[in-house]
Amino acid sequence: MDEEVELSFYDGVKACIPTVLGYVGIGIAAGVVGKASHLSVLEVTLLAVIVYTGAAQFIISGLLLLQSPISAIIFTTFLINSRNFLMGMAEAPHFKKYSLWNNIGIGALLTDETFGVSMNHIGNKKPVSAKWMHGINVTAYLTWILACITGAFIGNWLPDPEKFGLDFALSAMFIGLLYLQVISDKSKKIATSLFVMLMVALFLVVFMRFTTPEIAILIATLLGCLIGVIVEKWQ
């Protein structure tokens, strides 16, 4: 693809806009939950800037309330975020013509949501570029930080966020993303996507009986990817 027709950073910003409301809602919830875990506004902000993952920030807040050791918090966070290795490997082939620094930048700020936006674009045979991906990632990153800070301030007046269902906010956003991914990806039949999701759910239930939820998610995801590839080859 010629350089002059590549998607711009601004195109990436526009592509991210549909997910911004989700980031705002989940970020505020993460900030409120963090504040309820006796973190300061500065500490909530640093979690958003450095950790930058909703699932881990919710779990870190819970582990802090349980007074878990630092080693357990670090290890749990690593396991939760290890799924990013899988997402990064899926993204890498589509950006291999760009520099190492561009790819590091893309991978460093990649999230479930920005991964979903980009792979939906790729799945529908639309062009992508490093600038476009940076636009998505940076928009999501800045929105997340501002939302977490806002939630930390709101948390001063909401000592018990569970009463307002804020602890379910992350799950609700993932359900919405999953639905949008299934109905918008024209490269796969809906029946195929539903079958793969069902298999992943079954694997998850089985492996959670023998290992931790984080490891079970990784194994179920890998097996789901394998099944998806096999099913596509047969069709």
Disulfide bonds with the S-S distance in Angstrom:
none
